[in-house]
């Protein structure tokens, strides 16, 4: 999800009954990003996704 649309995604998660649903966020826009910027965005999304998968409930 790009930062531009994060608030819409948060609203939809509440509407669908799963408030606080976690999702990765990357910069906006994507369409004009260079290859290097896209790679950095992908790394960011991967890191965020991994953190969501392995987060500790302690």
N, C-alpha and C positions, 0 to 999 in steps of 0.2 A: 504494500500500500504506500503511495506517496504521501508525504506530509500534507499536501493540499487536500487530500480526501480522507484524512484520518478522522476528522470530526464526523463525517458522514458514516464511516464504518463503525465508529463508537455508538452513534445513534442507532444504527441498524442492529447492532448486537443487543442493545437495550430493548428495542422493539421485538426482537426475536426471543427475548427471555434469557439472554446470556450476557448480562452486564459485566463489564470488565474483561471481556474476551480479549486475549492477547494476540497481537499480530505484529509482524515486522514492519518497520517504516523506513522508507528511503527518501532521499531528496526529490524535489520536484523542480522542473519537469524532467522527464526521462527522454522525451523525443529529441531534444536538442543536445543531449549529453554526448561527450566524446567517448571513445572506446575505453579510455583510462578511467573516466568518471563512472561509466557503467560497471566496470570491474570493481571499482571502489564501492559502489552502491550494492553490488552483489555480495561483496565481502561483508558489508554492514548487515545485510539481510540474513546472511548465513550465521553471523555471530549472534544476532538477536534471536534467530530461530533456535540455535543450539542452547542459548541461555534459557529459553522457554522450555525446552525439552528436558534439561537437566537441573532446573532450579530446585533448590532445597526448600522443603516445607518446615525446616527446623526454626 
